[in-house]
Every structure is written in C-alpha cells, then in structure tokens.
Amino acid sequence: MWRLVSAALALFGAFLTPALAQQPQRSECLAMANAAPRAMPVAFRRAATAAEVEITYAGHSTYFIDTPGGLRIATDYSGAYQVGRLPDVVTMNRAHSTHYSLFPDRRIPHVLHGWGEDGKPAIVSERISDTFIRNVTTDIRRYFGDDAGTDMIRDGNSIFIFEVAGLCIGHLGHLHHKLDDSHFAQIGRLDIVMVPIDGTYTMSLDGISDITKRLRASVVLPMHRFATPLDDFMRRIGQQFEIDRRTERSFRMSRDALPSKPTVIILDGV
C-alpha cells in the first residue's frame, strides 16, 4: 500500500515541479507596497532583518551590491568600472557604451540586458541565489547617428530592482523621461534608489528630483554625477532629505538600519 502511495506522490511531484517552475516569481517589494501596515514585535523584526548588503560605488552608473548570500551584482556594467572580484550578475542598459558591454567577461554567469530583442521589451523576473531581480522598462532617446526615424526607442531602458535581505533596491538606469503612474505601480516600494543626477544626458534635474521625491526611498544614491553640483540636486529635492557625505566608496545597510529620515548618501571614495 505504502509503495503505491509513494509512487503516486512521486508521479504527482514530477508533474507539479515543472508547473511551479513556470509560475512568475513573487515580488515582496510589490506585496509590501500594496499591503496595509501591520504591527510586528520589535524583537522579531530585528531577528528577521539583521542581514546586511554592502553597496560600493564603482563609478559613473555602476554600483556593486554584495548580498548576505555571497552574490555580487553590478549595475549598468560596461567592464570599465571594476572593484575587487568579478560580479556574478550584471545588469546593462544600452544608452551608450559606458552602460553596457556586448562582450562581457565570459566568467560572469548572469548577464541581464535592460533591452529586448526584435523590438520587444526585456522581461527580467528571476531569483538568483538570495536575490530576486526584476525590471520595469522605460523608453530611451536614440543615440547620435541613428536615423531610424523616431526620437525614442520604446522599452529600450530598464529600471532594475533587487530584492534581498528584506531590502528593495532600485537602479533607475539611463532614464530619459518622467515616469507615469503605471511605472510607479510596477516599481513598488523602494528602500534604496540609485538616481542619475547629471541633468543633461539623462533627464532634467527637475524631472529626476520629482521622481526621487515620489519614490520616497529611505536612501538615495546619486550616480551619473559628473555634471551637476550636488547642491543643485539637494535644493530641488527639498529639506525633507538629509545629506550624508562619506569618504569611503562602500557602506553596509540592513532593513533595521534604514535612516528614519530620507537620506542622500554620497560616496566620495571613488
């Protein structure tokens, strides 16, 4: 009898496993953004969210994210900005060559493009080690010399979101236009957001400041910051943001350690 039951369960599992694998991954950041607040005992909250991520500014739009599980992620990876060991995961946007590489090091196991093929949007939704990675597509301007006849490439850029250790970390990429309600709904809650503040090659300072304020992340990490005095950005996002300027290029953050007041962290150790 038990042999028959075991065989039936094994057969059922063989059919169930592929079906589960094909189901879309669940975003905790979207779930938390849409859920009503609920009380959690302080002691339990601390025990559940003690894990830390380490974030390092490598340069331009490349940040390295080192997770508690040992995964290393690099954003807008071109290969030009390298800190320590090779990343395990790289995300890319194709605005220009400082944000992607068509020939990344073959030892990098996961290369995630922010653009799709044949005019289709990129769809990224996968769990790698302890991190769930997804994207929200946006449009980008065509680069100089591209005579395809339209000003914008639809879904040519991606905002990447990394969910790890209870944190929701967003990288806005080479953003070229304002976000509408549907974009904000797809992004969900962000605890940490990386924003381009050049005000020229991406989008206006007023535009990126409005987006930064609406996202309401606890930590704002400026990038693409070669053309803008920090004071200009701070003046536009308002007094509700603190500024924390550090001489290091890295910092560690856990869910428990998020600042109570929204804070712009500047990593000057690059």
Contacts in CASP RR format, 6 or more apart in sequence:
PFRMAT RR
TARGET T0000
AUTHOR 0000-0000-0000
METHOD contacts of the structure
MODEL  1
MWRLVSAALALFGAFLTPALAQQPQRSECLAMANAAPRAMPVAFRRAATA
AEVEITYAGHSTYFIDTPGGLRIATDYSGAYQVGRLPDVVTMNRAHSTHY
SLFPDRRIPHVLHGWGEDGKPAIVSERISDTFIRNVTTDIRRYFGDDAGT
DMIRDGNSIFIFEVAGLCIGHLGHLHHKLDDSHFAQIGRLDIVMVPIDGT
YTMSLDGISDITKRLRASVVLPMHRFATPLDDFMRRIGQQFEIDRRTERS
FRMSRDALPSKPTVIILDGV
24 125 0 8 1.000
25 125 0 8 1.000
25 126 0 8 1.000
25 127 0 8 1.000
25 132 0 8 1.000
25 134 0 8 1.000
26 132 0 8 1.000
27 132 0 8 1.000
27 134 0 8 1.000
27 161 0 8 1.000
27 163 0 8 1.000
27 188 0 8 1.000
28 132 0 8 1.000
28 163 0 8 1.000
28 166 0 8 1.000
28 168 0 8 1.000
29 161 0 8 1.000
29 163 0 8 1.000
29 168 0 8 1.000
29 188 0 8 1.000
29 189 0 8 1.000
29 190 0 8 1.000
30 186 0 8 1.000
30 188 0 8 1.000
30 189 0 8 1.000
32 168 0 8 1.000
32 189 0 8 1.000
33 188 0 8 1.000
33 189 0 8 1.000
34 188 0 8 1.000
45 256 0 8 1.000
46 256 0 8 1.000
49 165 0 8 1.000
49 166 0 8 1.000
49 254 0 8 1.000
49 255 0 8 1.000
49 256 0 8 1.000
50 254 0 8 1.000
50 256 0 8 1.000
51 68 0 8 1.000
51 165 0 8 1.000
51 166 0 8 1.000
51 254 0 8 1.000
52 68 0 8 1.000
52 165 0 8 1.000
52 252 0 8 1.000
52 253 0 8 1.000
52 254 0 8 1.000
52 257 0 8 1.000
53 65 0 8 1.000
53 66 0 8 1.000
53 67 0 8 1.000
53 68 0 8 1.000
53 164 0 8 1.000
53 165 0 8 1.000
53 167 0 8 1.000
53 169 0 8 1.000
53 252 0 8 1.000
53 253 0 8 1.000
53 254 0 8 1.000
54 64 0 8 1.000
54 65 0 8 1.000
54 66 0 8 1.000
54 250 0 8 1.000
54 251 0 8 1.000
54 252 0 8 1.000
55 63 0 8 1.000
55 64 0 8 1.000
55 65 0 8 1.000
55 66 0 8 1.000
55 169 0 8 1.000
55 192 0 8 1.000
55 221 0 8 1.000
55 250 0 8 1.000
55 251 0 8 1.000
55 252 0 8 1.000
55 253 0 8 1.000
56 63 0 8 1.000
56 64 0 8 1.000
56 66 0 8 1.000
56 83 0 8 1.000
56 249 0 8 1.000
56 250 0 8 1.000
56 267 0 8 1.000
57 63 0 8 1.000
57 221 0 8 1.000
57 223 0 8 1.000
57 249 0 8 1.000
57 250 0 8 1.000
57 267 0 8 1.000
57 269 0 8 1.000
57 270 0 8 1.000
58 64 0 8 1.000
58 74 0 8 1.000
58 81 0 8 1.000
58 82 0 8 1.000
58 83 0 8 1.000
58 249 0 8 1.000
58 270 0 8 1.000
59 81 0 8 1.000
59 223 0 8 1.000
59 270 0 8 1.000
60 76 0 8 1.000
60 78 0 8 1.000
60 80 0 8 1.000
60 81 0 8 1.000
60 98 0 8 1.000
60 99 0 8 1.000
60 223 0 8 1.000
60 224 0 8 1.000
60 226 0 8 1.000
61 75 0 8 1.000
61 76 0 8 1.000
61 98 0 8 1.000
61 99 0 8 1.000
61 171 0 8 1.000
61 173 0 8 1.000
61 174 0 8 1.000
61 194 0 8 1.000
61 196 0 8 1.000
61 223 0 8 1.000
61 224 0 8 1.000
62 74 0 8 1.000
62 75 0 8 1.000
62 76 0 8 1.000
62 77 0 8 1.000
62 78 0 8 1.000
62 79 0 8 1.000
62 80 0 8 1.000
62 81 0 8 1.000
62 223 0 8 1.000
63 74 0 8 1.000
63 75 0 8 1.000
63 171 0 8 1.000
63 194 0 8 1.000
63 221 0 8 1.000
63 223 0 8 1.000
64 72 0 8 1.000
64 73 0 8 1.000
64 74 0 8 1.000
64 75 0 8 1.000
64 83 0 8 1.000
64 87 0 8 1.000
65 72 0 8 1.000
65 73 0 8 1.000
65 74 0 8 1.000
65 75 0 8 1.000
65 162 0 8 1.000
65 164 0 8 1.000
65 169 0 8 1.000
66 72 0 8 1.000
66 73 0 8 1.000
67 73 0 8 1.000
67 129 0 8 1.000
67 130 0 8 1.000
67 131 0 8 1.000
67 164 0 8 1.000
67 165 0 8 1.000
68 130 0 8 1.000
68 164 0 8 1.000
68 165 0 8 1.000
69 129 0 8 1.000
69 130 0 8 1.000
70 129 0 8 1.000
70 130 0 8 1.000
71 88 0 8 1.000
71 89 0 8 1.000
71 128 0 8 1.000
71 129 0 8 1.000
71 130 0 8 1.000
71 131 0 8 1.000
71 164 0 8 1.000
72 85 0 8 1.000
72 86 0 8 1.000
72 87 0 8 1.000
72 88 0 8 1.000
72 89 0 8 1.000
73 87 0 8 1.000
73 88 0 8 1.000
73 89 0 8 1.000
73 90 0 8 1.000
73 91 0 8 1.000
73 131 0 8 1.000
73 133 0 8 1.000
73 162 0 8 1.000
74 87 0 8 1.000
74 89 0 8 1.000
74 90 0 8 1.000
74 91 0 8 1.000
75 90 0 8 1.000
75 91 0 8 1.000
75 160 0 8 1.000
75 171 0 8 1.000
75 173 0 8 1.000
75 194 0 8 1.000
76 91 0 8 1.000
76 92 0 8 1.000
76 93 0 8 1.000
76 98 0 8 1.000
76 99 0 8 1.000
76 100 0 8 1.000
76 171 0 8 1.000
76 173 0 8 1.000
76 174 0 8 1.000
77 87 0 8 1.000
77 90 0 8 1.000
77 91 0 8 1.000
77 92 0 8 1.000
77 100 0 8 1.000
77 101 0 8 1.000
77 104 0 8 1.000
78 92 0 8 1.000
78 97 0 8 1.000
78 98 0 8 1.000
78 99 0 8 1.000
78 100 0 8 1.000
78 101 0 8 1.000
79 101 0 8 1.000
79 104 0 8 1.000
79 105 0 8 1.000
80 98 0 8 1.000
83 249 0 8 1.000
86 105 0 8 1.000
86 107 0 8 1.000
86 108 0 8 1.000
87 108 0 8 1.000
88 108 0 8 1.000
88 109 0 8 1.000
88 110 0 8 1.000
88 128 0 8 1.000
88 129 0 8 1.000
89 108 0 8 1.000
89 109 0 8 1.000
89 110 0 8 1.000
89 112 0 8 1.000
89 128 0 8 1.000
89 131 0 8 1.000
89 133 0 8 1.000
90 104 0 8 1.000
90 108 0 8 1.000
90 110 0 8 1.000
90 111 0 8 1.000
90 112 0 8 1.000
91 112 0 8 1.000
91 114 0 8 1.000
91 133 0 8 1.000
91 135 0 8 1.000
91 158 0 8 1.000
91 160 0 8 1.000
91 171 0 8 1.000
92 99 0 8 1.000
92 100 0 8 1.000
92 101 0 8 1.000
92 111 0 8 1.000
92 112 0 8 1.000
92 113 0 8 1.000
92 114 0 8 1.000
93 99 0 8 1.000
93 100 0 8 1.000
93 114 0 8 1.000
93 115 0 8 1.000
93 140 0 8 1.000
93 156 0 8 1.000
93 157 0 8 1.000
93 158 0 8 1.000
93 173 0 8 1.000
93 174 0 8 1.000
94 100 0 8 1.000
94 113 0 8 1.000
94 114 0 8 1.000
94 115 0 8 1.000
94 140 0 8 1.000
94 156 0 8 1.000
94 157 0 8 1.000
95 140 0 8 1.000
95 141 0 8 1.000
95 143 0 8 1.000
95 157 0 8 1.000
95 174 0 8 1.000
95 176 0 8 1.000
95 201 0 8 1.000
96 143 0 8 1.000
96 174 0 8 1.000
99 173 0 8 1.000
99 174 0 8 1.000
100 113 0 8 1.000
104 111 0 8 1.000
110 128 0 8 1.000
112 124 0 8 1.000
112 133 0 8 1.000
112 135 0 8 1.000
112 160 0 8 1.000
113 122 0 8 1.000
114 122 0 8 1.000
114 124 0 8 1.000
114 135 0 8 1.000
114 137 0 8 1.000
114 156 0 8 1.000
114 157 0 8 1.000
114 158 0 8 1.000
114 160 0 8 1.000
115 122 0 8 1.000
115 153 0 8 1.000
115 155 0 8 1.000
115 156 0 8 1.000
115 157 0 8 1.000
115 158 0 8 1.000
116 122 0 8 1.000
116 155 0 8 1.000
116 156 0 8 1.000
119 154 0 8 1.000
119 155 0 8 1.000
120 155 0 8 1.000
121 137 0 8 1.000
121 154 0 8 1.000
121 155 0 8 1.000
121 156 0 8 1.000
122 135 0 8 1.000
122 137 0 8 1.000
122 155 0 8 1.000
122 156 0 8 1.000
122 158 0 8 1.000
123 135 0 8 1.000
124 133 0 8 1.000
124 134 0 8 1.000
124 135 0 8 1.000
124 158 0 8 1.000
124 160 0 8 1.000
125 133 0 8 1.000
125 134 0 8 1.000
125 135 0 8 1.000
126 132 0 8 1.000
126 133 0 8 1.000
126 134 0 8 1.000
127 133 0 8 1.000
130 164 0 8 1.000
130 165 0 8 1.000
131 162 0 8 1.000
131 163 0 8 1.000
131 164 0 8 1.000
132 162 0 8 1.000
132 163 0 8 1.000
132 164 0 8 1.000
133 160 0 8 1.000
133 161 0 8 1.000
133 162 0 8 1.000
133 163 0 8 1.000
134 160 0 8 1.000
134 161 0 8 1.000
134 163 0 8 1.000
135 158 0 8 1.000
135 159 0 8 1.000
135 160 0 8 1.000
135 161 0 8 1.000
136 158 0 8 1.000
136 159 0 8 1.000
136 161 0 8 1.000
136 183 0 8 1.000
136 186 0 8 1.000
136 187 0 8 1.000
137 155 0 8 1.000
137 156 0 8 1.000
137 157 0 8 1.000
137 158 0 8 1.000
137 159 0 8 1.000
138 155 0 8 1.000
138 156 0 8 1.000
138 157 0 8 1.000
138 158 0 8 1.000
138 159 0 8 1.000
138 175 0 8 1.000
138 176 0 8 1.000
138 177 0 8 1.000
138 179 0 8 1.000
138 183 0 8 1.000
139 152 0 8 1.000
139 153 0 8 1.000
139 154 0 8 1.000
139 155 0 8 1.000
139 156 0 8 1.000
139 157 0 8 1.000
139 176 0 8 1.000
139 177 0 8 1.000
140 152 0 8 1.000
140 153 0 8 1.000
140 156 0 8 1.000
140 157 0 8 1.000
140 174 0 8 1.000
140 176 0 8 1.000
141 151 0 8 1.000
141 152 0 8 1.000
141 153 0 8 1.000
141 176 0 8 1.000
142 148 0 8 1.000
142 149 0 8 1.000
142 150 0 8 1.000
142 151 0 8 1.000
142 152 0 8 1.000
142 153 0 8 1.000
152 176 0 8 1.000
152 177 0 8 1.000
157 173 0 8 1.000
157 174 0 8 1.000
157 175 0 8 1.000
157 176 0 8 1.000
158 173 0 8 1.000
159 170 0 8 1.000
159 171 0 8 1.000
159 172 0 8 1.000
159 173 0 8 1.000
159 175 0 8 1.000
159 183 0 8 1.000
159 187 0 8 1.000
160 170 0 8 1.000
160 171 0 8 1.000
160 173 0 8 1.000
161 168 0 8 1.000
161 169 0 8 1.000
161 170 0 8 1.000
161 171 0 8 1.000
161 187 0 8 1.000
161 190 0 8 1.000
162 168 0 8 1.000
162 169 0 8 1.000
162 170 0 8 1.000
162 171 0 8 1.000
163 169 0 8 1.000
165 254 0 8 1.000
165 255 0 8 1.000
166 255 0 8 1.000
167 191 0 8 1.000
167 192 0 8 1.000
167 253 0 8 1.000
167 254 0 8 1.000
167 255 0 8 1.000
168 188 0 8 1.000
168 189 0 8 1.000
168 190 0 8 1.000
168 191 0 8 1.000
168 192 0 8 1.000
169 190 0 8 1.000
169 191 0 8 1.000
169 192 0 8 1.000
169 193 0 8 1.000
169 194 0 8 1.000
170 187 0 8 1.000
170 190 0 8 1.000
170 192 0 8 1.000
170 193 0 8 1.000
170 194 0 8 1.000
170 217 0 8 1.000
171 193 0 8 1.000
171 194 0 8 1.000
172 193 0 8 1.000
172 194 0 8 1.000
172 195 0 8 1.000
172 196 0 8 1.000
172 208 0 8 1.000
172 211 0 8 1.000
173 194 0 8 1.000
173 196 0 8 1.000
173 202 0 8 1.000
174 196 0 8 1.000
174 201 0 8 1.000
174 202 0 8 1.000
174 224 0 8 1.000
175 196 0 8 1.000
175 202 0 8 1.000
175 203 0 8 1.000
175 208 0 8 1.000
175 211 0 8 1.000
176 202 0 8 1.000
176 203 0 8 1.000
177 203 0 8 1.000
178 203 0 8 1.000
178 207 0 8 1.000
178 210 0 8 1.000
178 211 0 8 1.000
179 187 0 8 1.000
179 211 0 8 1.000
179 214 0 8 1.000
184 214 0 8 1.000
184 215 0 8 1.000
187 215 0 8 1.000
190 215 0 8 1.000
190 216 0 8 1.000
190 217 0 8 1.000
191 217 0 8 1.000
191 218 0 8 1.000
191 219 0 8 1.000
191 255 0 8 1.000
191 258 0 8 1.000
192 217 0 8 1.000
192 218 0 8 1.000
192 219 0 8 1.000
192 220 0 8 1.000
192 221 0 8 1.000
192 253 0 8 1.000
193 212 0 8 1.000
193 215 0 8 1.000
193 217 0 8 1.000
193 219 0 8 1.000
193 220 0 8 1.000
193 221 0 8 1.000
194 221 0 8 1.000
194 222 0 8 1.000
194 223 0 8 1.000
195 208 0 8 1.000
195 211 0 8 1.000
195 212 0 8 1.000
195 220 0 8 1.000
195 221 0 8 1.000
195 222 0 8 1.000
195 223 0 8 1.000
196 202 0 8 1.000
196 203 0 8 1.000
196 208 0 8 1.000
196 222 0 8 1.000
196 223 0 8 1.000
196 224 0 8 1.000
196 225 0 8 1.000
197 205 0 8 1.000
197 208 0 8 1.000
197 222 0 8 1.000
197 223 0 8 1.000
197 224 0 8 1.000
197 225 0 8 1.000
197 228 0 8 1.000
197 230 0 8 1.000
197 233 0 8 1.000
198 224 0 8 1.000
198 225 0 8 1.000
198 226 0 8 1.000
198 227 0 8 1.000
198 228 0 8 1.000
199 205 0 8 1.000
199 208 0 8 1.000
199 227 0 8 1.000
199 228 0 8 1.000
200 227 0 8 1.000
201 224 0 8 1.000
201 227 0 8 1.000
202 208 0 8 1.000
202 224 0 8 1.000
205 228 0 8 1.000
205 232 0 8 1.000
205 233 0 8 1.000
205 236 0 8 1.000
206 236 0 8 1.000
208 233 0 8 1.000
209 233 0 8 1.000
209 236 0 8 1.000
209 237 0 8 1.000
212 220 0 8 1.000
212 237 0 8 1.000
213 237 0 8 1.000
213 238 0 8 1.000
213 240 0 8 1.000
216 262 0 8 1.000
217 262 0 8 1.000
218 258 0 8 1.000
218 259 0 8 1.000
218 262 0 8 1.000
218 263 0 8 1.000
219 253 0 8 1.000
219 258 0 8 1.000
219 259 0 8 1.000
219 262 0 8 1.000
219 263 0 8 1.000
219 264 0 8 1.000
219 265 0 8 1.000
220 237 0 8 1.000
220 241 0 8 1.000
220 262 0 8 1.000
220 263 0 8 1.000
220 264 0 8 1.000
220 265 0 8 1.000
221 264 0 8 1.000
221 265 0 8 1.000
221 267 0 8 1.000
222 230 0 8 1.000
222 233 0 8 1.000
222 264 0 8 1.000
222 266 0 8 1.000
230 243 0 8 1.000
230 266 0 8 1.000
233 264 0 8 1.000
234 241 0 8 1.000
234 243 0 8 1.000
234 264 0 8 1.000
237 264 0 8 1.000
240 261 0 8 1.000
240 262 0 8 1.000
241 261 0 8 1.000
241 262 0 8 1.000
241 263 0 8 1.000
241 264 0 8 1.000
242 259 0 8 1.000
242 261 0 8 1.000
242 262 0 8 1.000
242 263 0 8 1.000
242 264 0 8 1.000
243 263 0 8 1.000
243 264 0 8 1.000
243 266 0 8 1.000
244 259 0 8 1.000
244 263 0 8 1.000
244 264 0 8 1.000
244 265 0 8 1.000
244 266 0 8 1.000
245 265 0 8 1.000
245 266 0 8 1.000
245 268 0 8 1.000
246 265 0 8 1.000
246 266 0 8 1.000
246 267 0 8 1.000
246 268 0 8 1.000
246 269 0 8 1.000
247 268 0 8 1.000
247 269 0 8 1.000
248 267 0 8 1.000
248 268 0 8 1.000
248 269 0 8 1.000
249 267 0 8 1.000
249 268 0 8 1.000
249 269 0 8 1.000
249 270 0 8 1.000
250 267 0 8 1.000
251 265 0 8 1.000
251 267 0 8 1.000
END
